[in-house]
Amino acid sequence: MKRREDRKGRVALAVCGVVAGFAVTVGILYFVRGGFPGDVAGKRAAPGGPTVIRGGDDGPSPAALDAQWPAYSDHSSCADWAGGDGVSAIRLSSSQIAWFFSDTYLGPAGPRIGFSHPGGFVHNSVVMQTTLGNRTRLVTLTGGGGCADGTDTSPAASIVSPPSAIGLRYWDADGIRIGGTIAKFYNAYLLGRSPYVPTGTTIASFSVSELSAAGRTQAPAGVITPALTPLPTYTPSGVGTPIVWGSALLQSGSTVYVYGWHSRAASSSQRLLYLARVSVSRLTDFAAWRFYAGGRWSDRQSDAVPVEPARQDFNVATGFSVVKVAGRYWLIEAMGAGDPDIYAYQAPTPWGPFDPRDGVLLYRAPGIGLDAANDYRMMYEARAEPALSTSKTLVISYNVNSVAVTGACISIAGFTNAFLQPRFISVPVSAFAAPGASVRDLVRGANQGYLEVIQRHPTEWFDSLSFPAGCPPVPAVSHVTAQTGSGRVRLAWPSAGIGMRYQVYLSSGSQGFEYVRMVSSPRVTVTGLTSGVTYEFKVVPVNIRSGLGPAGYVSVQMP
């Protein structure tokens, strides 16, 4: 099956922070304390708490895995995880799993209030899950802030951001447990808007015993600081991005294969696959790495060449997995942007060839699409989850987000917490033995519906990726009406969009317009006016970035 072209190249290098990262948070900071229109948010029955995940030979139920995270979010405090992407799980023991996330909202949150804590945002977090008998407990770990450490600092700190990382944010890649340590790869990106430009890779070493103890504490949350090992950077041919390592890790005996990617242009969505290998015991020792150099392995990163150099149609995602199943190596990834598909590409060796013309469609996620009918949802970074898988079933996680904004440039994250919640599917291992068109029929997914948010006001929502600055043009105010009273005028006009603010001005005679006030609803009463005087009023719509739209006018003579 021929692999589809990436239909949404504008998502470019890192779809990771489109919603959770920057501009959206600004919108929530301003508006959340005043609340949002009550008829915008959907409704969801709130479960009582985290789900006890039972697996068996077939692995855990995708529905149970899906349900666990909204339940945690709906009951979150200012120290708890409320939503996040970049999900990946590493098992510590039969009773504990460490869940790693990238962009993370902290609570409180809910289906009607969105992610409501203005300072509750971190660029990466860990959630420890401890299951004892019929009880499961989740504990959120951050780098501090967000009331996790007894304060309420804003914004909360990042776990892996070193002092020299000013202007950078870190996105979690793959990780692996090595004895008493979890080695987790993080890729650094420049702050700003999409396309996000990578600058290098850092390995964070987490203590298993420290994570385990944090998961068993009675405290609602904690602070954790791993040891950091920055990797030397190298940009092939001196053009484009450096190779970012750790997007996928594959352990084969005592060897770890480390997959990475490089883009020939910082603004390009075309990513070439690179590969290195190293003894598992020396993973953090970059001097011990050997790089795939086209039929040989070199000790110099500068000798590294793409695994698929001749294939212009082979393009890896920023996050993917490579696993060995049924005697073959499979590269698993989501197509990205508004595409709903998760594909697997097989190869005879860890270094390929992964032929995109021989891809197997594993799953087509429901409700994904960059249009109003699908709430402008996108899925990305599908990863195999060995911590949740069994000898018979491979569990795969994927991330769902929405790039929807109102005309006022307020993200959908301010209205509901239904997005930025991880999702899961399970694939029978037997399906990889003889892949064919029937594979999709064997894959289990929760297929849970989404809250209807945009569908209630479809004309007032937009795809933020369609605009260079992420915000649609501010709509005009029109049809301003006026009702006079004794020394006062009541002005009203049709709403210019959900969450829009309005600057109100007045002018009398030859005088210029004088600022009156800012209002957040499409009506205002102006008092202190003089009988017999003709006033002209101007109403200017304003979005959350102080962008202005065309004004509406009305003139009235006071009785």
SULUR-V721287 format. One record per run of one state. SS is the DSSP state (H for helix, E for strand, L for the rest). FROM is the first residue (numbers start at 1). LEN is the number of residues. If there is no record, write none. Layout:
ss	from	len
SS	FROM	LEN
SS	FROM	LEN
This chain:
ss	from	len
L	1	8
H	9	3
L	12	3
H	15	3
L	18	5
H	23	12
L	35	27
H	62	13
L	75	6
E	81	4
L	85	3
E	88	4
L	92	4
E	96	6
L	102	2
E	104	3
L	107	2
E	109	2
L	111	3
E	114	2
L	116	5
E	121	2
L	123	2
E	125	8
L	133	2
E	135	8
L	143	25
E	168	11
L	179	2
E	181	10
L	191	7
E	198	10
H	208	9
L	217	4
E	221	3
L	224	3
E	227	4
L	231	5
H	236	3
L	239	5
E	244	9
L	253	2
E	255	8
L	263	9
E	272	8
H	280	3
L	283	3
H	286	3
L	289	1
E	290	3
L	293	4
E	297	2
L	299	2
H	301	3
L	304	17
E	321	5
L	326	2
E	328	7
L	335	6
E	341	7
L	348	1
E	349	1
L	350	2
E	352	1
L	353	3
H	356	3
L	359	1
E	360	5
L	365	4
E	369	1
L	370	2
H	372	3
L	375	2
E	377	8
L	385	8
E	393	10
L	403	1
E	404	3
L	407	4
E	411	1
H	412	3
L	415	8
E	423	6
L	429	1
H	430	4
L	434	5
H	439	4
L	443	1
E	444	2
L	446	8
H	454	7
E	461	3
H	464	3
L	467	14
E	481	5
L	486	2
E	488	5
L	493	8
E	501	8
L	509	5
E	514	6
L	520	3
E	523	5
L	528	6
E	534	9
L	543	5
E	548	1
L	549	3
E	552	6
L	558	2
